[in-house]
Amino acid sequence: MRVCHGIIEIAGQMGILSGEMKRRGHLAAGFNTFHSYLGYKEHLINTNGYDLRSTAPHIMNFFDVFHFHYASSLLPDYADLPVISAKGKKMFMHHWGNDVRFHEKARENNPFVYTGDSPSNEVMDTRLTKISRYVEEAIVQDYEVLPYVEPYYETVHVVPIAIDIGKFQPHYPLPDKKRPLILHAPTNPKFKGTEFIEAAIENLRNTHDFDYRRIEKMSHAQVIDLYREADLIVDQVLCGSHGLLSVESMALGKPVIAFIRPDLVARFPKDLPIINANPDDVEEKIRMVLDSPGLREKKGRLGRAYAKRVHAKEAVTDQLIRLYKS
């Protein structure tokens, strides 16, 4: 099977999935035009729009399956989609959240959500209408993203975020540590709810002894090294679902705080060990974890087992291969 991923690398997913497909004997490549300080490189062809336009005809002829990400495709204005469709080749559009998070709809079940990273409703609707004219199937990472795209596609599949679990050796919090370390790594502080998290942190300094570090503008490899030292990682408290930081933190054996919308809790696996917190109670939840060294270790071990079972690239790729072949 020859699988093309493109053209925006989100959370390392194109590279991880391409790598696992290659390990299984398939030919896979991720063509990436989005370059950031995170520095994703593995199993990617880092390119630009100009070069991609010149090679697009070859790419469309060569690959069997096209797995696009973040409402993008090979050519401007989705000019490649009717060509690929006419060739009878399989296509999927993988939406990740901010590319489709309609502003008013996001607030229907979530008074905390920040949608400033999303385009206007009109732009998102135009894009989704154009894409779904030729792409029948979409993929989303969870049920928070699902309602935004469901009206446009014939079928929407929920496939979890993938990680290379072998690169994450667990470092469980030590129950007897006197001064625990809390980490928060906001790629976008407004989206993650950093102001609420750090206000809670400052209040807790009056009653608890701990260290806090905010991590920004570092490569992915650098931040993973820092996560290993943490005793608690606070991900995001506005969106209503967890992100890659939560998954990688669980894989490292760390307790995680994030906000899971109450109406979505039942849609996640029952053993999701994330400690649920929103801006109204994040201080209370951090205090609980600081006061319970045993809880930190317990949640860390549960998180490692959960990440291995649900988010390991092997399990996620199994799902994708079934979709590619369907």
C-alpha positions as CSV (number, residue, x, y, z in Angstrom):
1,M,0.0,0.0,0.0
2,R,1.3,3.5,-0.8
3,V,0.0,6.2,1.5
4,C,0.5,9.9,1.2
5,H,0.0,12.2,4.2
6,G,-0.1,15.9,3.8
7,I,0.4,18.8,4.0
8,I,0.3,20.2,7.6
9,E,2.1,18.3,10.3
10,I,0.0,18.4,13.5
11,A,1.4,17.1,16.7
12,G,3.9,14.8,14.8
13,Q,1.1,12.7,13.5
14,M,2.0,12.5,9.9
15,G,5.6,11.3,10.7
16,I,4.5,8.8,13.4
17,L,1.9,7.2,11.2
18,S,4.1,7.2,8.1
19,G,6.9,5.6,10.1
20,E,4.7,2.8,11.4
21,M,3.3,2.1,8.0
22,K,6.8,1.8,6.6
23,R,7.8,-0.5,9.5
24,R,5.0,-2.8,8.3
25,G,6.3,-2.9,4.7
26,H,4.1,-0.2,3.2
27,L,5.4,2.8,1.4
28,A,4.3,6.0,3.2
29,A,5.4,9.6,3.2
30,G,4.3,12.8,4.9
31,F,4.7,16.0,2.7
32,N,4.8,18.9,5.2
33,T,4.6,22.6,4.4
34,F,4.1,23.7,8.1
35,H,7.4,24.3,9.8
36,S,7.6,25.4,13.5
37,Y,9.9,25.5,16.5
38,L,8.7,22.0,17.4
39,G,11.1,20.6,14.8
40,Y,9.2,17.5,13.6
41,K,11.4,15.7,11.0
42,E,11.0,11.9,11.2
43,H,9.5,10.3,8.2
44,L,8.6,13.7,6.7
45,I,9.4,15.4,3.4
46,N,9.6,19.0,4.6
47,T,8.8,21.1,1.6
48,N,7.0,24.2,0.5
49,G,3.9,25.0,-1.5
50,Y,5.8,26.0,-4.6
51,D,7.8,22.7,-4.8
52,L,4.7,20.7,-3.9
53,R,2.8,22.2,-6.8
54,S,5.4,21.0,-9.2
55,T,5.5,17.4,-7.9
56,A,1.7,17.1,-7.3
57,P,1.0,15.3,-10.6
58,H,3.6,12.6,-9.8
59,I,2.3,12.3,-6.2
60,M,-1.3,11.9,-7.4
61,N,-0.3,9.2,-9.8
62,F,2.0,7.3,-7.5
63,F,0.1,7.0,-4.2
64,D,-3.0,4.8,-3.5
65,V,-4.3,6.4,-0.4
66,F,-4.4,10.1,0.4
67,H,-4.6,11.1,4.1
68,F,-4.9,14.8,4.3
69,H,-4.7,16.8,7.6
70,Y,-6.0,20.1,9.0
71,A,-8.3,20.9,6.0
72,S,-5.3,21.0,3.6
73,S,-4.5,19.2,0.4
74,L,-1.7,19.2,-2.2
75,L,-2.8,22.1,-4.3
76,P,-4.4,25.5,-3.6
77,D,-8.2,25.7,-3.4
78,Y,-8.3,21.9,-3.3
79,A,-7.6,21.6,-7.0
80,D,-6.1,18.2,-6.6
81,L,-9.2,16.6,-5.0
82,P,-11.3,16.2,-8.2
83,V,-8.2,14.8,-9.9
84,I,-7.6,12.2,-7.2
85,S,-11.3,11.4,-7.1
86,A,-11.4,10.8,-10.8
87,K,-8.5,8.3,-10.5
88,G,-10.7,6.3,-8.1
89,K,-8.2,6.6,-5.2
90,K,-9.1,6.6,-1.5
91,M,-9.1,9.9,0.3
92,F,-9.5,10.9,4.0
93,M,-9.5,14.4,5.6
94,H,-8.2,14.4,9.1
95,H,-9.6,17.4,11.1
96,W,-7.8,18.3,14.4
97,G,-10.0,21.0,16.0
98,N,-9.1,24.6,15.3
99,D,-9.5,24.0,11.6
100,V,-13.2,23.2,12.1
101,R,-14.2,24.5,15.5
102,F,-17.3,26.6,14.7
103,H,-17.5,29.4,17.2
104,E,-21.1,29.4,18.4
105,K,-21.4,25.6,18.1
106,A,-18.3,25.2,20.4
107,R,-20.0,27.3,23.1
108,E,-23.2,25.2,23.1
109,N,-21.8,22.7,25.6
110,N,-18.8,24.6,26.8
111,P,-18.8,28.1,28.4
112,F,-15.0,28.0,28.7
113,V,-13.9,27.3,25.2
114,Y,-11.5,29.6,23.3
115,T,-12.0,29.6,19.5
116,G,-9.8,32.6,18.6
117,D,-7.5,30.2,16.6
118,S,-10.3,29.1,14.3
119,P,-11.1,30.9,11.1
120,S,-14.5,32.6,10.6
121,N,-17.5,30.3,10.4
122,E,-17.9,31.3,6.7
123,V,-14.3,30.3,5.8
124,M,-14.6,26.9,7.6
125,D,-18.0,26.2,5.9
126,T,-16.6,27.0,2.5
127,R,-13.6,24.8,3.0
128,L,-15.6,21.9,4.3
129,T,-18.1,22.2,1.5
130,K,-15.3,22.1,-1.1
131,I,-13.5,19.2,0.5
132,S,-16.5,17.0,1.1
133,R,-17.6,17.4,-2.5
134,Y,-14.8,14.9,-3.3
135,V,-13.7,13.4,0.0
136,E,-16.4,11.2,1.6
137,E,-14.7,10.2,4.8
138,A,-13.2,12.2,7.5
139,I,-11.2,11.4,10.6
140,V,-11.2,13.2,14.0
141,Q,-9.2,12.5,17.2
142,D,-12.2,12.6,19.6
143,Y,-15.9,13.3,20.1
144,E,-15.3,17.0,20.8
145,V,-14.3,17.6,17.1
146,L,-16.9,15.2,15.7
147,P,-20.0,17.5,15.7
148,Y,-18.3,20.2,13.7
149,V,-17.6,18.0,10.7
150,E,-20.4,15.3,10.9
151,P,-22.8,17.3,8.7
152,Y,-20.4,17.5,5.8
153,Y,-19.1,13.9,5.3
154,E,-20.8,10.6,4.6
155,T,-18.7,9.0,7.3
156,V,-16.6,10.3,10.2
157,H,-14.2,8.0,12.0
158,V,-12.8,8.7,15.5
159,V,-9.2,7.7,15.7
160,P,-7.0,8.6,18.7
161,I,-3.8,10.6,18.7
162,A,-0.8,8.3,18.0
163,I,2.5,8.3,19.8
164,D,5.6,6.2,19.6
165,I,5.2,4.6,23.0
166,G,8.7,3.1,22.8
167,K,10.3,6.5,23.0
168,F,8.6,7.3,26.3
169,Q,10.2,5.4,29.2
170,P,8.0,6.0,32.3
171,H,9.4,8.1,35.2
172,Y,6.7,7.8,37.9
173,P,6.4,10.5,40.6
174,L,8.2,9.6,43.8
175,P,5.7,9.5,46.7
176,D,8.3,10.9,49.1
177,K,9.4,13.9,47.0
178,K,9.2,17.0,49.3
179,R,9.0,19.6,46.6
180,P,7.0,18.4,43.6
181,L,7.4,20.0,40.2
182,I,4.3,21.1,38.2
183,L,4.8,21.7,34.4
184,H,2.5,23.5,31.9
185,A,3.5,23.7,28.2
186,P,1.1,26.1,26.3
187,T,1.6,26.3,22.5
188,N,-1.1,28.9,22.7
189,P,-1.8,30.3,26.3
190,K,-5.2,31.6,25.4
191,F,-6.4,28.2,24.0
192,K,-4.9,26.2,26.9
193,G,-6.3,28.5,29.6
194,T,-2.8,29.4,31.0
195,E,-4.1,32.5,32.8
196,F,-6.5,30.4,34.9
197,I,-3.8,27.7,35.6
198,E,-1.2,30.2,36.6
199,A,-3.6,32.1,38.8
200,A,-4.3,28.9,40.6
201,I,-0.6,28.2,40.9
202,E,0.0,31.6,42.5
203,N,-2.7,31.1,45.0
204,L,-1.4,27.7,46.0
205,R,2.1,29.1,46.6
206,N,0.7,30.6,49.9
207,T,-0.1,27.2,51.3
208,H,2.1,24.6,49.5
209,D,5.7,24.0,48.7
210,F,6.3,23.2,45.1
211,D,8.1,24.3,41.9
212,Y,6.4,25.4,38.8
213,R,7.7,25.7,35.2
214,R,6.0,27.0,32.1
215,I,7.6,25.6,28.9
216,E,7.4,27.5,25.7
217,K,9.2,27.8,22.3
218,M,11.2,24.6,22.6
219,S,11.6,21.7,20.2
220,H,9.6,18.6,20.8
221,A,12.7,16.6,21.8
222,Q,13.7,19.2,24.4
223,V,10.3,19.4,26.1
224,I,10.1,15.6,26.4
225,D,13.3,15.6,28.4
226,L,11.8,18.2,30.7
227,Y,8.5,16.3,31.2
228,R,10.4,13.4,32.7
229,E,11.2,15.5,35.8
230,A,7.6,16.5,36.4
231,D,5.3,15.3,39.2
232,L,2.2,16.8,37.7
233,I,1.5,18.1,34.2
234,V,-1.4,20.5,33.6
235,D,-2.5,20.4,30.0
236,Q,-5.5,22.5,29.0
237,V,-8.6,23.6,30.9
238,L,-10.8,25.3,28.3
239,C,-11.2,23.1,25.2
240,G,-13.2,20.3,26.7
241,S,-10.9,17.5,25.5
242,H,-7.2,16.6,26.1
243,G,-4.4,17.1,23.6
244,L,-1.1,15.5,22.7
245,L,0.6,16.9,25.8
246,S,-1.8,14.8,28.0
247,V,-1.1,11.6,26.0
248,E,2.7,12.0,26.1
249,S,2.6,12.9,29.8
250,M,0.6,9.8,30.5
251,A,3.1,7.7,28.5
252,L,5.8,9.1,30.8
253,G,3.9,8.0,33.8
254,K,2.8,11.5,34.9
255,P,-0.6,12.5,36.4
256,V,-2.4,14.9,34.1
257,I,-5.0,17.6,34.6
258,A,-7.2,18.6,31.7
259,F,-10.8,19.6,31.1
260,I,-13.0,16.9,29.6
261,R,-16.5,18.2,28.9
262,P,-19.1,16.6,31.1
263,D,-21.2,15.5,28.2
264,L,-18.2,13.8,26.6
265,V,-16.8,11.9,29.6
266,A,-18.8,8.8,28.7
267,R,-17.5,8.9,25.1
268,F,-13.9,8.3,26.3
269,P,-12.7,4.9,27.5
270,K,-13.9,4.3,31.1
271,D,-10.3,4.0,32.4
272,L,-9.2,7.5,31.2
273,P,-7.1,8.5,34.2
274,I,-7.0,12.3,33.5
275,I,-8.0,14.5,36.4
276,N,-10.8,16.6,35.1
277,A,-10.6,20.3,35.8
278,N,-11.9,23.6,34.4
279,P,-11.2,27.2,35.3
280,D,-13.7,27.0,38.2
281,D,-12.0,24.2,40.0
282,V,-8.5,23.9,38.6
283,E,-7.0,25.2,41.9
284,E,-8.9,22.7,43.9
285,K,-7.7,19.8,41.7
286,I,-4.1,20.9,41.7
287,R,-4.3,21.2,45.5
288,M,-5.7,17.7,45.7
289,V,-2.8,16.3,43.7
290,L,-0.2,18.2,45.8
291,D,-1.7,16.9,48.9
292,S,-1.7,13.3,47.7
293,P,1.7,11.9,46.8
294,G,0.3,8.4,46.5
295,L,-2.3,9.7,44.0
296,R,0.4,11.2,41.9
297,E,2.1,7.8,41.5
298,K,-1.2,5.9,41.1
299,K,-2.4,8.2,38.3
300,G,1.0,8.1,36.7
301,R,0.9,4.3,36.5
302,L,-2.7,4.2,35.2
303,G,-1.8,6.8,32.6
304,R,1.1,4.8,31.3
305,A,-1.1,1.7,30.9
306,Y,-3.9,3.8,29.2
307,A,-1.5,5.5,26.7
308,K,0.0,2.2,25.8
309,R,-3.3,0.6,25.1
310,V,-5.2,3.4,23.4
311,H,-2.6,5.7,21.8
312,A,0.4,3.5,20.8
313,K,1.1,3.9,17.1
314,E,0.6,0.2,16.6
315,A,-3.0,0.3,17.8
316,V,-3.8,3.5,15.9
317,T,-2.2,2.2,12.7
318,D,-4.3,-1.0,13.0
319,Q,-7.4,1.2,12.9
320,L,-6.1,3.2,9.9
321,I,-5.2,0.2,7.8
322,R,-8.7,-1.1,8.3
323,L,-10.0,2.2,7.0
324,Y,-7.6,2.4,4.1
325,K,-8.7,-1.1,3.0
326,S,-12.4,-0.6,3.5
